[in-house]
Amino acid sequence: MSFRLLDEPGHQDRMAMTAAWRAAVVGLGAVSPNPAVGAVVVVGGEIVATGSHRRAGLEHAEVNALHQAGTKALGSTVYVTLEPCHHVGRQPACTEALIQAGVQQVVYGMDDPDQRCSGLGAQALIQAGVEVRKGVFFDACRALNPGYLHRQRCGRPRVVLKTATTLEGAVATASGESQWITGPHARRFVHTLRARMASVMVGAGTARSDAVQLNVRLDKDHPWWYQGSFSPHRLVVSRSGNCPAPRGAGGPTWLVGGAGLTEGFDEHVPANENWHETLSSLADRGINEVLCEGGAGLATSLLEAGVVDEWIQMIAPMSLRGSGYSVVGGPGVEHLNDAQRGTLAQVLQLGQDALLWTVFDEGPSFADQTDWLQRLEPK
């Protein structure tokens, strides 16, 4: 059998890969440092089983789908959003499970950039007599895992900066009041972002002034893809380590910086002035992506370090009749030629507020992921 690249999928390919993609979303954020993956088993043009990778350390999507299919997997076609893994970690290799099940064909969306797998999974299947095709729904499958792909490429999490400002570009009044500049639609949007991220990060000042929770709070009218059981890691950055931990229920609480672990935090992450090193340390701890929600000092330091990959700027139709606290500080650049330029990926209206979504780093981006979540919503 030979390897074939499919550029224009037919009806069965579209149907099956759409189902696999929708199955994969259960793992968004929750499977970090792994990628979110979905798989389906097709027999006679019908989907007979569906599998997802739900949490890091649990069974992979292909294995779950094969278990559900049982003996129907023999001679079947398995569609999976990412190349099946060929290495043994906390779970056995998916290639072995597919071969043992006797599948006839494997169709996947994109190669896994992990060096332990990239190309090796397809090669192992072909050598075992399984027909392999790739490239089906490539753009959609690529958009599933912006953080994972970025970490594989750059060795650090993908950083998404979120800010909310007045028309003046202020994040708070002169007295420090900031809740709430944006309205309920914008705040709900932020929670849908948190629900897809491995971690949410704020600075010590924000943790003190806003008594942050940094968890996911979505009502019953939640997006179709939200599973309701995941909360991201909650990171607070502090040079001194003298800051409160996020309150309320939620994901693990990590102190980034300071001399050691302090009360209320589950883990201490050493940090220095080099954001590249600090972010690499977070990647080593299993973080694929970081949603930074402020404050101004933290946002400025990330921008100065050149590690902001996406910037979501929410603007309220509100004027302070003055300056207030600026969204960022720092000296900036003297010449426009030195400015960091990005691509405007999305412009949205959220209630009375506006959203500008800029992508600085090459794709895939979380803006792409957002677009595909909307396009593939079940009708």
Sequence and secondary structure as in RCSB ss.txt:
>XXXX:A:sequence
MSFRLLDEPGHQDRMAMTAAWRAAVVGLGAVSPNPAVGAVVVVGGEIVATGSHRRAGLEHAEVNALHQAGTKALG
STVYVTLEPCHHVGRQPACTEALIQAGVQQVVYGMDDPDQRCSGLGAQALIQAGVEVRKGVFFDACRALNPGYLH
RQRCGRPRVVLKTATTLEGAVATASGESQWITGPHARRFVHTLRARMASVMVGAGTARSDAVQLNVRLDKDHPWW
YQGSFSPHRLVVSRSGNCPAPRGAGGPTWLVGGAGLTEGFDEHVPANENWHETLSSLADRGINEVLCEGGAGLAT
SLLEAGVVDEWIQMIAPMSLRGSGYSVVGGPGVEHLNDAQRGTLAQVLQLGQDALLWTVFDEGPSFADQTDWLQR
LEPK
>XXXX:A:secstr
  EEE SS  HHHHHHHHHHHHHHGGGTTTTTTS   EEEEEETTEEEEEEE  STTS  HHHHHHHHHGGGGTT
 EEEEEE    S SSS  HHHHHHHHT SEEEEEE    TTTTTHHHHHHHHTT EEEE TTHHHHHHT HHHHH
HHHHSS EEEEEEEE TTSEEE TT   TTSS HHHHHHHHHHHTT SEEEEEHHHHHHH    S    SS  TT
  S    EEEEE SS  S    SS S EEEESSSS  TT SEEE   S HHHHHHHHHHTT  EEEE   HHHHH
HHHHHT   EEEEEE S   SS  EES  S   SSGGGS   EEEEEEEETTEEEEEEE S S  HHHHHHHHHH
T   
